[in-house]
Amino acid sequence: MVRLLYPVPDDPPPTIRVEGVRFHHLIHVLRLRAGDPFEVFDGRGRSFSARVAAVDRTTADISVGSPVAATSERPIMLIQALPKAEKMDWIIQKGTELGAAAFAPVQSRRSVVRLLGSTAEKRVQRWRKIAEEAARQCGRSDVPTILPVDALEARVKAASATMRCYVLDEEERSLSLAQAFSPAMADKSPIALIVGPEGGFERGEVESMSDLGATKATLGKTRLRAETAAIVGLAVILHLDGRIG
């Protein structure tokens, strides 16, 4: 099914006009014509059946049906220490497909990548576009939130006030992520999964997060790359939460 992201108002009119980039994608890339059906999603959890009503040279009118609200799911945030190269792109794409509700990129002591000012803002905008495209392709009606780049401790402190936080710790030997997550399975409280960069977190960072209330957990004996650990960690939580597998 062809899908289009559009900020549909809370009280949607029967017909909306599409222009610019969205018009180009719908008419010139996807080659829809008057009468063709497709789906509109608003990025906030609603989707709509839609149909191309009329096409002009630079605009298209589309008729919009009644909204279908998405099933409410436990919010899961991935707090990811910045990895090298384009790995964060991949993490956001795959994490969106799995069902993460938000991504929080953070600077940690061992992060090789340093993003500041306008450079950080441009990267966040890129990640938002990746999340939008991944949501469109995988059939989600919501788009994950991409938070601004922040310091690790500040982000974990903010998250711990409202969420159960789990930090993947390569030195943890006894408590698996599955075991750590088990007490949260019944109460459906929001979750934050914290993943380090290449080389992991420094011990001082781990202990600081533990002091803030984060639970240290392991994914097992195998040493995983940062981007692999993020996706495996999300998959474990989502599986136990009954959303995949």
N, C-alpha and C positions, 0 to 999 in steps of 0.2 A: 504493500500500500504506500502510495506517495504521501509524504508528510511535510508540513510546513510549519515552522515556528513563527507565531504572530502574537503580539501582546493584546489579546482579545479583552475588551472592557468587561467589568463585572456584570454589566447589563448589556450583553452584546446585541447590536442591531442585526436585522435579518440579512443585511448585505454590508460587506466591508470592501474598501478599495485597497488594492495592493499595487505598490509602485517601487521604483528603485531596484535595489539588489534582490528583494523578494520577488518582484515581478520578473526580473531576468531569470532567476532560478526556476520559477514555476513555468514560465512560458517558453524561454529559449533553451534552458538546460534540460528540463523534464518534458518539454514539448506538450504540455497540456493545452487543450482547446476547449471552447465553450461547450458545456454539458459534461465534461469529464469530472468524475468524483475523486476526492482525495480526503486527507485528514488534516485538521489544524490542531496544534497543541500550543498552549500559552506559556509553557515553562514553569507554571505554578501548580500543576497537577490536574488541569482540566484538558480534555480533548473534545473535538467537535467533528461530526461528519460535515463535509463541505462539498461544494460543487462550483466549478467555474461558470459564472452567469454570463459574463461578457468580456471580450478582450479588445482593447484599443492598441494603438501604437506603443504607448508607454505605461499603460495601466491595465489592470484587470479587476473586475468586480466579482466577488465570490459570495455565494449564499452560504450561511452558516446555520447548522442545526442546533439542537439542544446540547448543552455540555454534559459530558460523562466524567464524573469526578473519579480520580484514581483512589485506590485503596490506601488508607493511611498506614504507613510503615514506620517502624522505629528509626529515628534519624541516626545515621552513622557518619561521623566525621573522620577523615584521614588527616592527621597532622603529620606532614612529611618534611623531614629535613632535606633541604635542596640537594639533589643528586647532580652529577656531572652531565654535560652534553644535553641531549634532548630526552633524557629518561623521564623527566617530569611530564612531558607531553604524553608519553606512553602510559604512565601511571594514571593520569587523569582520564584518558580515553578508556582504558580498561576498567578503571574504578567506576566510571559512569555506567558502563555496560553492566557491571555487577550490581549497582544500586546504591553507591555511596551518595549521601545527601549533601556533603560539603567537603571541600579540600582546603587545608590550611598550610601553605608553604611556609617553612620557617628556616631561619639561619641558625645553625648549630656550630659548635667549635670546630668540628672536622669537615664542615661543608666547604668544598673547594670553590663552588660557585658563590659569588657575592653579588647580590642584587640590591641596588639602592636607587632612590629617586625615580626619575623618568624611565630608567631601564627596567626597574621592578614593575612599574605601572604598565609598560608595554608588554612585558612578559605575562602579567596577569590577564591583560586583555586577550592575548593569544590563547591562554589556557581556557578562558571563558568561551571562546569560539570553538575550541576543541571539544569542550563539554557540551555545547549546544549541538554540534554535529553528531557527536556520539549518542546523545539523547534522541535525536531525530532518527538515527539509523537503528537503534535498538528498541524503539517503540515506547520509550518513556514519555509521559506527558508533563513531567517536571524536568528542570535543568538544575544540576547541582550548583550550589554556591561556591564561588572561588574567592576566598578571602585574601586580603592584601598580605604581602610578605611581612612577617613579623619575627621578633626574637623568640626563640624556643620557649624560654621560661615564661614570658609574658603570655604567649598563646596557651600554654598548658594551664597556667594559673586561671585564665579566663574560662577555659573549658571545664576545669575541675569544679567550678562553682555550680554547674548545672548538668554535668555529664559524668558517667562512669568512664574513667580513663585507664587505658592499658598501654604500657610501653613495652615494645619488643626488646628484650635484653639478652644479648648473646651469652652472658655469663650466668643467667638464670638456669638452674639445672633441674629443679623439682616441679615447678608449677607451669603447666602448659597453658597456652592461650585458651584452649577449650575448657580446661578446669577453672581457670580464672573467670571466664565469662559465664559459667553455669549459674551463679547466684543471680545474674541479671536477666536470665531467660524468662522468668515469670513476671517481673515488674515492668518490662518494656521501657526501661529508662533509656535516654539517649546515650550513645556510645562515642567515645573518641579513641581511635587507635593511633598510637604514636610510633613512627618508624624513623630510624636514623639514616644518615647518608652512607656513602662508601666508608668502611672502617668503623661504622657504628657510633654510638654516643660515647663520650668520655664518662668515666665513673662518676665524676662530680655532677654531671648533668643528670645521670640516671638517679642518683641519690636525691638530688634537688626535686626531680619530678615525683619521686616516691614520697618525699616530705609534703608535696602538694596534694597527695592522695592518689597518685597513679599507681596501678598494680603492675609489678614487673612480671613478665611472662615470656615463655619460650615457644618457638615453633618446632622445636626438636633439635636433634644433633647435627643435622645438615646445615652447613653455612650457606646462606642464601644471599644473592645480590640484593641491594637495597630495593630495586624496583620489583624483584620477585617476592621479597618479604612483604611488601605492601599489598600486593595482589593476593598472595596466599593468606595473609592475615585477614583481609576483608572476606575472602572466601570462607574461612573457618567460621567467622562470626555469622555471616549470612546463612551458611548451611545450618548451624545450630539454631538460628532464629527461624528456620523453616522457609526461607525465601529462595534458596537454590538447592539443587541436589535431590 
